[in-house]
Amino acid sequence: MSVSATDSTSRSLPGARDHASEPIPGKVYLIAVLAGFSGLLYGYDSGAISGALPPLTADFGLSAQQQGLITSLLLWGALPAIVGATLAARRYDRRHILIVGAIIFVVGSLANAFAPSPEFLMGARFFLGFAVGIANMFGLIYLSELAPTRIRGMLTGMYQLTVNVGILCAYIVGDLFQDAGSWEWILGVGAIPAVVFLIGMVLAPASPRWLMMRRRDQEALRVLGSLRGGSDYAEREAAEIRESLERQKSGFSALFSTARRPMLVLAVLTFFQVFTGINAVVYYAPIIFEDVQSMGANAGMIANYGVGIALVVSTAVALPIIDRLGRVKLLAISMAGQAIAMVVLWLLPDAGAVTIAAVFVYTFAFGIGLGPVFWLYVPEVLPLQVRAIGVGVITFLQYTLNAIFAAAFPVALERWGATVFLVFALLSIVAFVYVIRRVPETSGRSLEEIEAFWRKG
């Protein structure tokens, strides 16, 4: 299965047809923006805790363990939602499940804002996690299944861009309300984009691939006709989907037979995405850098802005090149940049501008590769019949590892200090080697052509 970064595009998926001339209707971009609000909400609710923790700690006297618990409960809450949504996906369209997620975002954001005690806030964060799990899982599936092949990487990568925009918005809101100590506003503002997301999903079409799984071929063809550059493109894609469905096994057992190889690759990439350190800087930048004396009292907030801006800019840079340069090269560049930056943080944890610059470089490296490419890669390498189940398993694994990481990091930082950055650097180096040797290129190939590659081995 090994495919090198230099020749993977030409050798990994032979026999694919050329999609370079495929026309793209404007409606596709509109739907992508509306679906992208799922990512914005995930990003905002994940990043908002960074600005809310200092005033929350002041108001409630939180310990390091309580800080980790409040942060991680959003991720723990995602786990039962992922299981429930995965089971529901066989009967209900991706769009309907996202509508449920939007409603939970609205209610959960308001519950966080009006929390009267740490215990109530913990419950509200756990409930809000239901929406996060649904949005992160089905937002990706929905985008990948609606997107034309030529721009699938860009549109699915747009999800990660909206996640990062959400994180940056959370940092800005956190900064605005920091002096007043208004953590209620920091956590509650997420209800506003949640309403926009809800309206957008009510107006959006169903997934054509889900419709064909339910044998509603004429409806699927109508949706494809509105999202492709003509009836010939729609009919040809519908025929490919139908042929692919006839070849596939369905059910959980298929993950360990027909989908075993892509699932293994995704599981390894999931581990590296979590344990190379991104959530340390996203969730805890103000706490990590509050004692950087050379940057003054605002070191934590400066680091926050560096993280948010780096995530947005890097992902925006990645979007137009993710289909041309390819998944593997961007992942390799990302891992190399992360390793270098983490070594600097390990050696110079209190070097003022150099430390903040290293945080920016690390986050930029993540945002150009491991962030958008990973979440693009998850739904596109899995066969249609087990896509929802497979994405559910990977998302469940990712959130479990994230929750463990989020809960453990404040304690690890308190005990071991800057040595944790060395661990992140070493894992980034291992990830670089794995990507180069084991991850196949999928750029420029339809979802059905990718399935054919895994079948041929």
ZANU-557284 format. One record per residue (C-alpha): residue number from 1; residue in one letter; x, y, z. Coordinates in pm, 1 decimal. Layout:
REM residues N
ATOM  zadren  marpa         u         v         w
ATOM     NUM      A         X         Y         Z
...
This chain:
REM residues 457
ATOM  zadren  marpa         u         v         w
ATOM       1      M       0.0       0.0       0.0
ATOM       2      S     301.4     225.9      26.4
ATOM       3      V     294.9     516.4    -216.6
ATOM       4      S     562.5     781.0    -225.5
ATOM       5      A     480.7    1149.9    -209.6
ATOM       6      T     642.0    1217.0    -546.1
ATOM       7      D     468.5     957.0    -759.3
ATOM       8      S     149.8     882.3    -567.9
ATOM       9      T     -71.3    1099.7    -786.1
ATOM      10      S      18.8     911.6   -1101.9
ATOM      11      R      34.0     557.0    -963.5
ATOM      12      S    -209.6     524.7    -673.6
ATOM      13      L    -539.8     539.2    -859.2
ATOM      14      P    -489.9     426.2   -1219.5
ATOM      15      G    -758.8     440.1   -1484.7
ATOM      16      A    -940.2     743.5   -1345.1
ATOM      17      R   -1121.2     972.4   -1587.6
ATOM      18      D   -1022.9    1336.8   -1625.4
ATOM      19      H   -1235.6    1579.0   -1422.4
ATOM      20      A   -1038.3    1892.7   -1509.3
ATOM      21      S   -1301.4    2035.1   -1746.7
ATOM      22      E   -1601.9    1968.6   -1523.5
ATOM      23      P   -1811.0    2290.1   -1495.6
ATOM      24      I   -1913.2    2406.5   -1146.0
ATOM      25      P   -2255.0    2572.1   -1089.7
ATOM      26      G   -2262.0    2863.5    -844.9
ATOM      27      K   -2518.9    2681.1    -628.6
ATOM      28      V   -2246.5    2439.6    -520.6
ATOM      29      Y   -2049.6    2717.4    -350.5
ATOM      30      L   -2359.3    2855.2    -176.3
ATOM      31      I   -2444.1    2516.2     -27.3
ATOM      32      A   -2081.5    2468.5      77.5
ATOM      33      V   -2089.5    2799.5     267.0
ATOM      34      L   -2415.1    2707.3     443.1
ATOM      35      A   -2285.4    2360.9     536.9
ATOM      36      G   -1959.4    2520.2     644.7
ATOM      37      F   -2139.0    2683.7     936.6
ATOM      38      S   -2121.2    2341.8    1103.0
ATOM      39      G   -1745.0    2384.5    1111.7
ATOM      40      L   -1765.2    2746.3    1226.8
ATOM      41      L   -1979.1    2642.1    1524.1
ATOM      42      Y   -1746.6    2354.6    1612.8
ATOM      43      G   -1451.8    2593.6    1597.9
ATOM      44      Y   -1621.3    2866.6    1798.4
ATOM      45      D   -1739.6    2640.2    2079.5
ATOM      46      S   -1399.1    2469.8    2094.9
ATOM      47      G   -1203.4    2796.7    2099.0
ATOM      48      A   -1439.3    2995.6    2323.0
ATOM      49      I   -1329.6    2805.5    2632.5
ATOM      50      S    -978.4    2948.2    2589.8
ATOM      51      G   -1098.4    3303.0    2655.3
ATOM      52      A   -1363.4    3196.8    2906.2
ATOM      53      L   -1135.7    2993.0    3134.2
ATOM      54      P    -952.7    3284.8    3303.0
ATOM      55      P   -1275.1    3465.1    3416.3
ATOM      56      L   -1441.3    3129.9    3492.5
ATOM      57      T   -1146.3    3038.1    3713.3
ATOM      58      A   -1168.7    3374.2    3886.8
ATOM      59      D   -1544.4    3342.3    3944.9
ATOM      60      F   -1558.8    2975.7    4046.2
ATOM      61      G   -1202.9    2911.1    4173.6
ATOM      62      L   -1139.8    2626.2    3929.6
ATOM      63      S    -846.6    2388.1    3979.9
ATOM      64      A    -631.6    2255.9    3692.8
ATOM      65      Q    -834.0    1935.0    3698.0
ATOM      66      Q   -1163.3    2127.9    3678.8
ATOM      67      Q   -1030.2    2338.2    3391.4
ATOM      68      G    -944.0    2022.2    3202.4
ATOM      69      L   -1283.7    1867.5    3278.6
ATOM      70      I   -1485.1    2169.6    3163.4
ATOM      71      T   -1276.7    2186.0    2844.7
ATOM      72      S   -1294.2    1814.7    2769.4
ATOM      73      L   -1666.8    1765.7    2840.9
ATOM      74      L   -1748.7    1924.0    2505.2
ATOM      75      L   -1554.7    1638.8    2346.0
ATOM      76      W   -1695.3    1370.0    2574.8
ATOM      77      G   -2043.8    1488.9    2483.6
ATOM      78      A   -1967.6    1436.5    2117.1
ATOM      79      L   -1918.9    1061.8    2168.5
ATOM      80      P   -2278.6     947.2    2235.9
ATOM      81      A   -2397.6    1184.2    1962.5
ATOM      82      I   -2161.4    1023.0    1712.7
ATOM      83      V   -2294.9     677.1    1801.0
ATOM      84      G   -2657.7     786.5    1780.8
ATOM      85      A   -2612.2     982.0    1458.1
ATOM      86      T   -2425.4     692.7    1296.4
ATOM      87      L   -2715.9     459.3    1371.2
ATOM      88      A   -2965.0     718.2    1244.2
ATOM      89      A   -2771.3     776.2     921.2
ATOM      90      R   -2909.4     462.7     755.4
ATOM      91      R   -3263.0     598.4     782.7
ATOM      92      Y   -3222.4     976.9     786.3
ATOM      93      D   -3044.1    1201.5     537.9
ATOM      94      R   -2721.2    1379.8     634.0
ATOM      95      R   -2910.3    1711.3     606.2
ATOM      96      H   -3180.5    1611.1     856.5
ATOM      97      I   -2918.2    1501.8    1108.6
ATOM      98      L   -2739.5    1835.8    1066.3
ATOM      99      I   -3068.8    2016.5    1134.8
ATOM     100      V   -3089.5    1833.3    1469.5
ATOM     101      G   -2730.2    1937.4    1538.7
ATOM     102      A   -2814.4    2302.4    1462.8
ATOM     103      I   -3101.3    2299.6    1713.7
ATOM     104      I   -2871.2    2156.5    1981.8
ATOM     105      F   -2613.2    2428.0    1903.1
ATOM     106      V   -2873.7    2699.3    1970.5
ATOM     107      V   -3003.7    2548.3    2295.6
ATOM     108      G   -2659.9    2439.1    2419.0
ATOM     109      S   -2499.3    2780.8    2361.1
ATOM     110      L   -2771.9    2952.3    2562.2
ATOM     111      A   -2741.0    2693.0    2840.1
ATOM     112      N   -2366.1    2763.2    2863.5
ATOM     113      A   -2429.5    3137.3    2881.7
ATOM     114      F   -2675.3    3108.1    3171.6
ATOM     115      A   -2484.8    2847.8    3375.4
ATOM     116      P   -2516.7    2938.5    3747.6
ATOM     117      S   -2250.1    2697.4    3873.1
ATOM     118      P   -1952.2    2491.4    3755.0
ATOM     119      E   -2163.5    2174.6    3773.1
ATOM     120      F   -2437.1    2321.6    3552.8
ATOM     121      L   -2173.5    2447.4    3307.9
ATOM     122      M   -2021.5    2099.9    3289.5
ATOM     123      G   -2361.3    1956.5    3198.0
ATOM     124      A   -2421.7    2230.2    2941.0
ATOM     125      R   -2081.3    2171.6    2783.2
ATOM     126      F   -2155.1    1799.0    2763.9
ATOM     127      F   -2492.5    1869.2    2597.3
ATOM     128      L   -2333.3    2113.1    2350.5
ATOM     129      G   -2090.4    1835.6    2264.7
ATOM     130      F   -2381.6    1645.6    2105.4
ATOM     131      A   -2399.8    1915.3    1838.5
ATOM     132      V   -2022.3    1923.9    1794.7
ATOM     133      G   -2010.3    1549.0    1726.0
ATOM     134      I   -2294.9    1566.4    1474.0
ATOM     135      A   -2156.5    1873.6    1295.9
ATOM     136      N   -1800.9    1751.6    1266.7
ATOM     137      M   -1905.2    1411.3    1136.4
ATOM     138      F   -2193.4    1486.5     902.7
ATOM     139      G   -2078.8    1829.2     788.2
ATOM     140      L   -1778.3    1655.6     632.3
ATOM     141      I   -1979.3    1369.3     481.8
ATOM     142      Y   -2239.4    1607.6     340.7
ATOM     143      L   -1979.7    1834.2     178.6
ATOM     144      S   -1777.9    1548.7      30.9
ATOM     145      E   -2087.2    1381.1    -118.0
ATOM     146      L   -2222.6    1697.8    -277.2
ATOM     147      A   -1892.7    1837.9    -407.2
ATOM     148      P   -1787.1    1791.7    -772.9
ATOM     149      T   -1463.4    1593.7    -803.7
ATOM     150      R   -1259.6    1883.7    -944.0
ATOM     151      I   -1308.9    2098.0    -633.2
ATOM     152      R   -1388.3    1834.5    -369.8
ATOM     153      G   -1061.6    1901.7    -190.0
ATOM     154      M   -1123.3    2275.9    -181.1
ATOM     155      L   -1486.7    2252.2     -68.7
ATOM     156      T   -1427.8    1985.7     195.1
ATOM     157      G   -1118.1    2175.9     305.2
ATOM     158      M   -1344.7    2479.0     342.5
ATOM     159      Y   -1496.2    2297.8     639.9
ATOM     160      Q   -1162.4    2319.5     820.1
ATOM     161      L   -1131.8    2685.2     718.8
ATOM     162      T   -1467.4    2758.7     880.9
ATOM     163      V   -1354.2    2567.8    1192.3
ATOM     164      N   -1050.8    2794.8    1209.9
ATOM     165      V   -1254.6    3108.4    1142.3
ATOM     166      G   -1476.7    2999.1    1430.9
ATOM     167      I   -1174.6    2959.2    1657.8
ATOM     168      L   -1044.6    3305.6    1562.7
ATOM     169      C   -1389.3    3458.2    1619.9
ATOM     170      A   -1395.8    3292.8    1962.9
ATOM     171      Y   -1060.4    3450.1    2046.3
ATOM     172      I   -1178.9    3794.1    1932.6
ATOM     173      V   -1499.9    3767.9    2135.5
ATOM     174      G   -1298.4    3639.7    2431.0
ATOM     175      D   -1067.1    3940.2    2407.5
ATOM     176      L   -1358.5    4185.2    2386.3
ATOM     177      F   -1519.3    4051.4    2703.5
ATOM     178      Q   -1201.2    3960.7    2891.5
ATOM     179      D   -1166.9    4283.7    3090.4
ATOM     180      A   -1530.2    4266.3    3198.7
ATOM     181      G   -1490.4    3900.2    3290.6
ATOM     182      S   -1806.8    3822.2    3093.6
ATOM     183      W   -1754.5    3454.4    3022.8
ATOM     184      E   -2132.9    3427.4    2973.6
ATOM     185      W   -2114.8    3631.2    2652.3
ATOM     186      I   -1804.6    3446.3    2533.7
ATOM     187      L   -1983.4    3111.3    2557.3
ATOM     188      G   -2328.1    3231.5    2447.5
ATOM     189      V   -2252.9    3422.8    2126.6
ATOM     190      G   -2235.2    3089.6    1940.5
ATOM     191      A   -2616.3    3082.6    1934.5
ATOM     192      I   -2617.7    3348.2    1658.6
ATOM     193      P   -2435.4    3149.5    1383.2
ATOM     194      A   -2626.0    2840.9    1501.5
ATOM     195      V   -2952.5    3002.7    1390.0
ATOM     196      V   -2799.7    3080.0    1047.1
ATOM     197      F   -2682.3    2719.8    1017.9
ATOM     198      L   -3028.2    2590.0    1105.4
ATOM     199      I   -3193.6    2800.1     835.1
ATOM     200      G   -2929.6    2700.4     579.8
ATOM     201      M   -2975.4    2328.0     637.8
ATOM     202      V   -3354.4    2357.7     610.6
ATOM     203      L   -3307.4    2509.9     263.4
ATOM     204      A   -3024.3    2279.8     143.0
ATOM     205      P   -3079.5    1964.1     -71.6
ATOM     206      A   -3038.8    1603.3      36.8
ATOM     207      S   -2718.9    1410.4     -33.4
ATOM     208      P   -2755.2    1240.9    -375.0
ATOM     209      R   -2544.8     944.8    -264.4
ATOM     210      W   -2765.4     887.8      40.6
ATOM     211      L   -3073.0     907.6    -182.8
ATOM     212      M   -2929.7     637.6    -408.3
ATOM     213      M   -2852.2     419.4    -106.5
ATOM     214      R   -3224.7     443.9     -29.4
ATOM     215      R   -3305.9     357.7    -395.8
ATOM     216      R   -3449.5     703.6    -461.6
ATOM     217      D   -3259.3     734.1    -788.6
ATOM     218      Q   -3479.0     995.1    -957.4
ATOM     219      E   -3450.5    1232.3    -662.1
ATOM     220      A   -3075.1    1178.6    -656.9
ATOM     221      L   -3052.7    1253.0   -1028.5
ATOM     222      R   -3243.7    1579.4    -982.2
ATOM     223      V   -3007.4    1689.3    -705.6
ATOM     224      L   -2702.5    1594.5    -913.2
ATOM     225      G   -2848.7    1778.8   -1210.7
ATOM     226      S   -2863.7    2100.1   -1007.9
ATOM     227      L   -2509.7    2057.7    -870.3
ATOM     228      R   -2325.5    1949.6   -1185.1
ATOM     229      G   -2259.5    2123.4   -1514.8
ATOM     230      G   -2526.0    1940.3   -1714.2
ATOM     231      S   -2739.5    1627.7   -1733.8
ATOM     232      D   -2460.6    1422.3   -1892.7
ATOM     233      Y   -2231.8    1482.2   -1591.8
ATOM     234      A   -2515.8    1403.6   -1351.5
ATOM     235      E   -2617.5    1082.6   -1529.6
ATOM     236      R   -2259.3     957.6   -1555.6
ATOM     237      E   -2195.9    1020.7   -1184.3
ATOM     238      A   -2525.3     852.2   -1091.4
ATOM     239      A   -2424.6     546.9   -1294.8
ATOM     240      E   -2086.8     532.3   -1115.5
ATOM     241      I   -2256.2     556.5    -774.6
ATOM     242      R   -2503.3     282.3    -864.1
ATOM     243      E   -2227.2      50.9    -988.5
ATOM     244      S   -2021.2     117.4    -675.5
ATOM     245      L   -2318.1      39.6    -447.7
ATOM     246      E   -2372.1    -294.9    -620.6
ATOM     247      R   -2013.3    -395.2    -542.2
ATOM     248      Q   -2012.1    -291.5    -177.0
ATOM     249      K   -2086.3    -471.8     143.8
ATOM     250      S   -2266.9    -277.0     413.1
ATOM     251      G   -2274.1    -289.9     790.5
ATOM     252      F   -2016.6    -266.2    1067.7
ATOM     253      S   -1842.9    -590.9     967.5
ATOM     254      A   -1745.9    -436.8     632.2
ATOM     255      L   -1512.8    -197.1     814.9
ATOM     256      F   -1289.9    -494.1     894.5
ATOM     257      S   -1311.7    -650.1     549.1
ATOM     258      T   -1359.2    -425.3     246.3
ATOM     259      A   -1270.2    -105.1     435.7
ATOM     260      R    -996.7    -247.0     657.3
ATOM     261      R    -703.8     -80.0     477.4
ATOM     262      P    -842.4     275.2     462.8
ATOM     263      M    -963.5     245.4     822.6
ATOM     264      L    -613.7     153.8     938.7
ATOM     265      V    -462.3     456.1     762.7
ATOM     266      L    -728.6     684.4     910.3
ATOM     267      A    -682.5     548.6    1263.3
ATOM     268      V    -307.5     616.7    1253.5
ATOM     269      L    -359.6     967.4    1114.1
ATOM     270      T    -617.6    1031.0    1387.5
ATOM     271      F    -362.3     951.5    1655.7
ATOM     272      F    -107.9    1188.3    1500.8
ATOM     273      Q    -361.6    1466.8    1454.5
ATOM     274      V    -437.0    1466.7    1826.4
ATOM     275      F    -104.1    1387.8    1989.5
ATOM     276      T     118.8    1619.9    1788.3
ATOM     277      G     -21.1    1899.9    2004.7
ATOM     278      I    -266.6    2124.4    1821.7
ATOM     279      N    -528.7    2123.0    2098.6
ATOM     280      A    -267.5    2228.9    2352.0
ATOM     281      V    -235.5    2566.4    2178.8
ATOM     282      V    -602.4    2596.7    2073.8
ATOM     283      Y    -748.5    2533.3    2419.8
ATOM     284      Y    -474.6    2647.5    2654.4
ATOM     285      A    -266.8    2923.8    2491.5
ATOM     286      P    -347.3    3184.5    2761.4
ATOM     287      I    -256.3    2937.9    3037.6
ATOM     288      I      62.7    2814.4    2865.9
ATOM     289      F     197.6    3165.1    2805.7
ATOM     290      E      62.9    3357.7    3103.5
ATOM     291      D     408.5    3345.1    3267.3
ATOM     292      V     607.8    3459.7    2962.0
ATOM     293      Q     733.2    3772.0    3138.0
ATOM     294      S     911.4    3921.2    2837.8
ATOM     295      M     577.6    3961.3    2656.4
ATOM     296      G     405.0    4138.6    2944.8
ATOM     297      A      61.6    4072.2    3090.5
ATOM     298      N    -100.6    4006.8    2751.3
ATOM     299      A     124.6    3719.2    2643.5
ATOM     300      G    -158.6    3465.7    2652.8
ATOM     301      M    -392.5    3677.0    2442.8
ATOM     302      I    -114.0    3754.8    2193.7
ATOM     303      A     -55.5    3380.8    2161.2
ATOM     304      N    -430.2    3329.3    2113.5
ATOM     305      Y    -442.6    3574.5    1825.6
ATOM     306      G    -131.6    3416.8    1676.5
ATOM     307      V    -302.5    3075.8    1686.3
ATOM     308      G    -629.9    3202.2    1540.4
ATOM     309      I    -473.5    3406.6    1260.5
ATOM     310      A    -228.9    3129.0    1170.0
ATOM     311      L    -511.2    2872.8    1144.8
ATOM     312      V    -723.8    3091.9     919.2
ATOM     313      V    -442.1    3213.0     693.0
ATOM     314      S    -279.9    2871.5     653.7
ATOM     315      T    -605.6    2695.4     570.3
ATOM     316      A    -694.5    2970.5     322.1
ATOM     317      V    -353.8    2914.1     159.1
ATOM     318      A    -413.4    2537.7     148.0
ATOM     319      L    -757.4    2548.6     -18.1
ATOM     320      P    -653.5    2648.7    -372.9
ATOM     321      I    -356.9    2408.2    -377.9
ATOM     322      I    -501.7    2106.1    -195.9
ATOM     323      D    -625.1    1949.5    -522.4
ATOM     324      R    -322.8    2052.4    -731.1
ATOM     325      L     -35.1    1981.0    -494.1
ATOM     326      G    -204.5    1677.4    -342.5
ATOM     327      R    -288.7    1541.4       1.4
ATOM     328      V      37.8    1359.6      69.8
ATOM     329      K     273.8    1650.7       0.5
ATOM     330      L      69.7    1889.8     214.1
ATOM     331      L      64.1    1639.1     501.3
ATOM     332      A     441.6    1590.7     479.6
ATOM     333      I     508.4    1967.1     473.5
ATOM     334      S     274.5    2007.7     769.4
ATOM     335      M     447.1    1744.7     983.6
ATOM     336      A     793.5    1882.0     911.3
ATOM     337      G     690.6    2235.4    1006.7
ATOM     338      Q     523.6    2118.9    1327.1
ATOM     339      A     832.8    1926.4    1437.0
ATOM     340      I    1065.1    2225.0    1387.8
ATOM     341      A     835.3    2465.1    1573.1
ATOM     342      M     785.8    2230.1    1867.9
ATOM     343      V    1162.5    2185.5    1907.5
ATOM     344      V    1191.8    2565.3    1933.2
ATOM     345      L     916.5    2575.2    2196.4
ATOM     346      W    1092.4    2302.8    2391.9
ATOM     347      L    1427.9    2484.7    2385.7
ATOM     348      L    1292.7    2840.6    2422.5
ATOM     349      P     964.8    2831.1    2617.9
ATOM     350      D    1015.6    3182.2    2760.9
ATOM     351      A    1187.8    3372.9    2482.4
ATOM     352      G     923.9    3635.6    2419.0
ATOM     353      A     870.4    3709.1    2050.1
ATOM     354      V    1060.6    3393.5    1946.8
ATOM     355      T     825.0    3176.0    2152.8
ATOM     356      I     513.5    3341.6    2010.9
ATOM     357      A     658.3    3312.7    1658.3
ATOM     358      A     715.2    2939.6    1713.5
ATOM     359      V     351.4    2902.4    1816.5
ATOM     360      F     248.0    3083.9    1497.4
ATOM     361      V     471.4    2863.3    1278.5
ATOM     362      Y     347.4    2545.7    1445.7
ATOM     363      T     -15.9    2642.5    1401.9
ATOM     364      F      41.5    2754.7    1042.6
ATOM     365      A     203.5    2419.5     964.7
ATOM     366      F     -92.8    2232.9    1112.5
ATOM     367      G    -343.3    2452.0     930.2
ATOM     368      I    -188.3    2401.2     588.4
ATOM     369      G    -186.7    2022.6     607.7
ATOM     370      L    -284.9    1803.0     899.3
ATOM     371      G    -591.8    2012.5     979.3
ATOM     372      P    -778.8    2037.7     646.3
ATOM     373      V    -625.6    1736.5     471.3
ATOM     374      F    -707.1    1492.6     752.0
ATOM     375      W   -1076.3    1582.9     763.8
ATOM     376      L   -1094.5    1584.3     384.4
ATOM     377      Y    -928.6    1243.9     371.7
ATOM     378      V   -1161.9    1076.1     621.9
ATOM     379      P   -1486.0    1067.8     418.6
ATOM     380      E   -1328.3    1046.1      74.1
ATOM     381      V   -1132.4     721.4     127.0
ATOM     382      L   -1424.8     525.3     275.0
ATOM     383      P   -1672.1     327.0      57.7
ATOM     384      L   -2021.6     475.9      34.9
ATOM     385      Q   -2202.6     183.4     203.4
ATOM     386      V   -1990.8     219.2     517.4
ATOM     387      R   -1902.2     588.8     491.2
ATOM     388      A   -2128.8     703.7     774.0
ATOM     389      I   -2025.2     412.2     997.1
ATOM     390      G   -1656.6     456.2     913.8
ATOM     391      V   -1657.6     832.5     964.8
ATOM     392      G   -1846.9     770.9    1288.0
ATOM     393      V   -1581.1     529.7    1415.2
ATOM     394      I   -1295.7     764.1    1321.8
ATOM     395      T   -1471.7    1069.7    1463.1
ATOM     396      F   -1550.6     876.3    1782.5
ATOM     397      L   -1184.4     778.0    1810.0
ATOM     398      Q   -1070.0    1133.1    1740.3
ATOM     399      Y   -1297.3    1284.4    2003.0
ATOM     400      T   -1205.5    1019.9    2259.6
ATOM     401      L    -836.4    1092.7    2211.6
ATOM     402      N    -907.5    1468.1    2211.0
ATOM     403      A   -1101.8    1445.3    2535.8
ATOM     404      I    -823.7    1247.2    2702.7
ATOM     405      F    -568.9    1497.4    2573.9
ATOM     406      A    -772.2    1803.3    2681.5
ATOM     407      A    -824.2    1665.8    3031.6
ATOM     408      A    -463.3    1553.8    3078.8
ATOM     409      F    -269.9    1843.6    2924.8
ATOM     410      P    -303.7    2102.4    3206.5
ATOM     411      V    -177.2    1843.8    3455.4
ATOM     412      A     107.5    1734.2    3223.6
ATOM     413      L     212.4    2095.5    3167.3
ATOM     414      E     205.7    2162.7    3541.3
ATOM     415      R     427.8    1860.0    3611.6
ATOM     416      W     666.8    1846.5    3315.3
ATOM     417      G     672.3    2197.3    3172.3
ATOM     418      A     826.6    2249.0    2827.8
ATOM     419      T     923.2    1882.6    2792.1
ATOM     420      V     571.9    1816.3    2657.2
ATOM     421      F     668.8    2013.7    2344.6
ATOM     422      L     958.3    1775.9    2280.3
ATOM     423      V     712.2    1484.5    2285.5
ATOM     424      F     495.9    1664.0    2026.7
ATOM     425      A     803.1    1722.5    1809.0
ATOM     426      L     907.4    1355.9    1814.9
ATOM     427      L     557.5    1240.3    1727.0
ATOM     428      S     548.2    1488.2    1436.8
ATOM     429      I     868.0    1333.3    1298.7
ATOM     430      V     720.3     982.6    1322.0
ATOM     431      A     405.4    1111.7    1148.3
ATOM     432      F     615.9    1260.2     866.3
ATOM     433      V     774.4     921.9     795.8
ATOM     434      Y     438.7     743.5     807.6
ATOM     435      V     274.4     986.9     566.1
ATOM     436      I     552.8     955.7     310.2
ATOM     437      R     554.8     575.5     323.9
ATOM     438      R     195.5     471.4     386.4
ATOM     439      V     -60.4     732.6     282.1
ATOM     440      P    -187.2     704.5     -80.3
ATOM     441      E    -273.1    1010.5    -288.5
ATOM     442      T    -639.9    1067.7    -376.9
ATOM     443      S    -633.9    1409.1    -539.9
ATOM     444      G    -820.5    1436.6    -872.5
ATOM     445      R   -1011.5    1109.4    -829.3
ATOM     446      S   -1384.9    1064.0    -779.9
ATOM     447      L   -1512.6     893.2    -465.2
ATOM     448      E   -1605.2     588.2    -673.2
ATOM     449      E   -1256.9     573.5    -829.9
ATOM     450      I   -1099.8     582.9    -484.3
ATOM     451      E   -1318.0     288.4    -380.8
ATOM     452      A   -1200.0      97.2    -687.4
ATOM     453      F    -836.7     157.9    -584.2
ATOM     454      W    -886.8       0.0    -241.4
ATOM     455      R   -1062.6    -300.7    -395.8
ATOM     456      K    -775.5    -362.5    -637.8
ATOM     457      G    -514.8    -331.7    -361.7
